[in-house]
Amino acid sequence: MIDVGDRVPDKAVATDGGGTMALSDLAGGKAVIYFYPKDDTPGCTTEAQGFRDVIGDFTAAGVTVVGVSKDGVAKHDRFKAKHDLPFTLISDGDGTLCEAFGTWVQKSMYGRTYFGIDRATFLVDAEGVVRRVWRKVKVKGHVDEVLEAARDL
């Protein structure tokens, strides 16, 4: 499981718009990689809109924002268009990024257990090293906390 001080894996991944990228493409600048359970669900939409609403502040701080879920590229495209999201969404369909970052976890709801993405955010420096981790993220106030940490990095 990736934690503070670890390098992000250099894996090629599918992105919205039918593109691909490697996490090493983020090198040379700071990055926020945030994992979320599912496109177009209430908490995930609120979180994405939060990053969208202050994307100019992240950009001014030299920070690229990238969202990750297991949703497919077509679903990401619809989610981005519907909510005017100005950042890349990664489709981790095979779950390798979720596994590497430790966000694919067993959850429990209403007495039923299942596996899903645990909402988490990783702040990465220009060398690709994780400098801050937020796990079990509560959406309210989270984006502001990440922005503050990114400015201090």
C-alpha positions in Angstrom: 0.0 0.0 0.0 1.4 3.4 -1.0 2.0 5.8 1.8 3.9 9.0 2.6 7.5 8.8 1.2 6.6 6.2 -1.5 6.8 6.9 -5.2 3.6 6.6 -7.3 3.6 3.6 -9.6 4.5 4.3 -13.2 1.5 2.6 -14.8 -0.2 3.5 -18.1 -4.0 4.0 -17.5 -7.0 4.9 -19.5 -8.5 8.3 -19.1 -11.6 10.2 -20.1 -11.9 11.2 -23.7 -10.4 7.9 -24.8 -6.9 8.9 -23.8 -4.1 7.3 -21.8 -1.5 8.6 -19.4 1.1 7.3 -17.1 1.3 8.7 -13.6 4.9 9.6 -14.5 3.3 12.2 -16.8 2.5 14.2 -13.7 6.2 14.5 -12.8 7.7 18.0 -12.8 4.8 19.5 -11.0 2.7 18.7 -7.9 -0.3 16.5 -8.2 -3.4 15.6 -6.3 -4.6 12.1 -7.0 -8.0 11.5 -5.5 -9.8 8.1 -5.4 -13.6 8.1 -5.3 -16.2 5.2 -5.4 -18.4 6.0 -8.3 -19.4 8.7 -10.9 -22.6 10.6 -10.3 -23.3 9.5 -6.7 -24.0 12.3 -4.2 -20.7 12.3 -2.3 -18.5 11.7 -5.3 -20.3 14.5 -7.3 -19.9 16.9 -4.4 -16.2 16.1 -4.1 -15.6 16.5 -7.9 -17.5 19.8 -7.9 -15.4 21.0 -4.9 -12.2 20.3 -6.9 -13.8 21.9 -10.0 -14.8 25.1 -8.1 -11.2 25.8 -6.9 -9.3 24.4 -9.9 -7.9 27.8 -10.6 -6.3 27.9 -7.1 -4.8 24.5 -7.6 -3.4 25.5 -11.0 -2.0 28.8 -9.5 -0.2 26.6 -6.9 1.3 24.4 -9.7 -0.9 21.4 -8.8 -2.6 19.0 -11.3 -5.8 17.3 -10.1 -6.6 13.8 -11.2 -9.6 11.7 -10.1 -9.6 7.9 -10.1 -12.5 5.4 -9.9 -13.2 2.0 -11.5 -15.9 3.5 -13.7 -15.3 3.1 -17.5 -14.2 5.9 -19.8 -17.6 6.5 -21.3 -19.1 6.9 -17.9 -16.3 9.3 -17.0 -17.0 11.3 -20.2 -20.6 11.7 -19.2 -19.8 12.6 -15.6 -17.2 15.3 -16.8 -19.7 16.8 -19.3 -22.6 16.8 -16.9 -20.6 18.6 -14.1 -18.1 20.6 -16.3 -15.1 19.0 -14.7 -11.8 20.5 -15.9 -9.5 17.7 -14.8 -8.6 14.2 -15.9 -10.5 11.2 -14.7 -8.7 7.9 -14.7 -10.6 4.7 -15.4 -9.0 2.0 -13.2 -11.2 -0.8 -14.5 -8.8 -3.6 -13.5 -8.3 -2.1 -10.1 -4.5 -2.1 -10.2 -4.2 1.5 -9.0 -6.8 1.0 -6.3 -4.8 -2.0 -5.1 -1.5 -0.2 -5.2 -2.8 2.8 -3.3 -4.7 0.7 -0.8 -8.1 2.1 -1.7 -9.8 -1.2 -2.7 -11.1 -2.3 0.7 -13.8 -4.4 2.3 -16.8 -2.3 3.3 -20.0 -2.9 5.2 -23.4 -1.4 4.8 -26.7 -2.6 6.3 -25.1 -5.8 7.4 -23.8 -6.6 4.0 -20.0 -6.7 3.2 -18.6 -6.0 -0.2 -15.4 -4.5 -1.8 -15.3 -1.0 -3.0 -13.1 2.1 -3.3 -12.4 3.8 0.0 -12.4 7.6 -0.6 -8.7 8.8 -0.3 -6.5 11.6 -1.6 -2.7 11.6 -2.2 -0.6 14.8 -2.6 2.4 14.1 -4.7 5.5 16.3 -5.1 7.3 17.1 -8.4 9.5 14.0 -8.1 6.5 11.7 -7.9 6.8 11.1 -4.1 3.7 11.0 -2.0 4.0 13.8 0.7 0.5 13.6 2.2 -2.3 11.1 2.4 -5.9 11.4 3.5 -7.8 8.2 4.0 -11.5 7.6 4.8 -12.1 11.1 3.5 -15.2 13.0 4.6 -16.2 15.3 1.7 -17.1 18.4 3.6 -14.1 20.7 3.9 -11.7 18.2 2.3 -10.9 20.1 -0.9 -10.0 23.2 1.1 -7.7 21.1 3.4 -6.0 19.5 0.3 -5.5 22.9 -1.3 -3.9 24.4 1.8 -1.5 21.4 2.0 -0.7 21.7 -1.7 0.2 25.4 -1.3 2.6 24.5 1.5 4.3 21.7 -0.4 
